[in-house]
Amino acid sequence: MKKKRVMIRPEAESDIEDAYNWYESQRKGLGEDFLLCIEEALSRASRNPAIYSVVYKEVRRVLIRRFPFGVFFIDGETKISVLAVLHARRNPKTWKSRT
C-alpha cells in the first residue's frame, strides 16, 4: 500500500508543541523522544490508516508508543489529516470540536 501524505492542522501542531515543551521541562531530551514517537505513529498511520479504529464519525486514532497520547486523524483519499494530538485523559470534546 502506498504511503499517504500527512497534513497536520495548526491546532494539532499546537498540541504537539505544548506536549513537547512540557516533556522537555520535565527532563532534557524527553521532548525529543516524544517527537520521535509522534513521527513513528504518523508513519504507521500513513502506511495503513484503515487498521486504526474509528472513534467518532470518520475520525480514527493511533496511539503513541511510550507516551499516553493519541493522534486523531481523518483518512482521506490521498492524505491523512491530523486533527489533534492529545493526552489520553483529555476530554474527547477537545478533538471532537475540530471535526
C-alpha positions in Angstrom: 0.0 0.0 0.0 1.3 3.4 -0.9 2.1 5.8 2.0 -0.3 8.7 2.2 0.8 12.3 2.7 0.4 13.6 6.3 -1.2 17.0 6.8 -1.1 18.3 10.3 -3.6 21.0 11.1 -2.5 24.1 13.1 -4.4 23.0 16.2 -2.6 19.7 16.2 0.8 21.4 15.7 -0.1 23.4 18.8 -0.9 20.2 20.7 2.5 18.7 19.7 4.3 21.9 20.7 2.6 22.1 24.1 3.4 18.5 24.9 7.0 18.8 23.6 7.6 21.8 25.9 6.1 20.1 28.9 8.2 16.9 28.4 11.3 19.0 27.8 10.6 20.9 31.1 10.4 17.5 32.9 13.7 16.2 31.5 16.0 17.4 28.8 15.7 15.3 25.7 12.3 13.8 26.7 10.5 16.2 24.4 12.7 15.0 21.5 11.8 11.4 22.4 8.1 12.5 22.3 8.6 14.0 18.8 10.3 10.8 17.5 7.3 8.7 18.8 4.9 11.1 17.1 6.8 10.7 13.8 6.7 6.9 14.2 2.9 6.9 14.9 2.3 9.2 11.9 4.3 7.0 9.7 2.4 3.9 10.8 -0.9 5.7 10.2 0.1 7.0 6.8 1.1 3.5 5.6 -2.1 1.8 6.6 -4.7 4.2 8.1 -7.7 1.8 7.8 -6.3 -0.5 10.5 -7.0 2.1 13.2 -10.3 2.2 14.9 -12.9 4.8 14.1 -13.5 6.7 17.3 -16.0 9.3 16.2 -17.7 9.8 12.8 -14.8 9.5 10.3 -12.1 10.2 12.9 -9.5 7.5 13.6 -6.9 7.2 16.4 -3.4 5.9 16.5 -1.8 5.5 19.9 1.7 6.8 20.5 4.2 4.4 21.9 5.8 5.2 25.3 3.6 8.3 25.9 -0.1 8.4 26.9 -1.2 10.3 23.8 -3.3 9.6 20.8 -3.2 11.1 17.3 -6.7 11.7 15.9 -6.9 11.8 12.1 -9.2 11.6 9.1 -8.2 9.2 6.4 -8.6 10.9 3.1 -8.1 9.6 -0.5 -4.5 10.8 -0.8 -3.6 12.1 2.6 -4.4 11.8 6.3 -5.4 15.0 8.1 -4.3 15.2 11.7 -6.9 16.9 13.8 -5.4 16.6 17.3 -2.6 15.0 19.3 -3.9 14.7 22.9 -3.2 13.1 26.2 -5.4 10.1 26.8 -7.1 11.7 29.8 -8.1 14.9 27.9 -11.8 15.4 27.4 -12.9 14.0 24.0 -14.8 17.2 23.3 -11.4 18.8 22.7 -10.8 17.0 19.5 -14.5 16.4 18.6 -14.9 20.2 18.2 -12.2 20.1 15.5 -14.1 17.8 13.1 
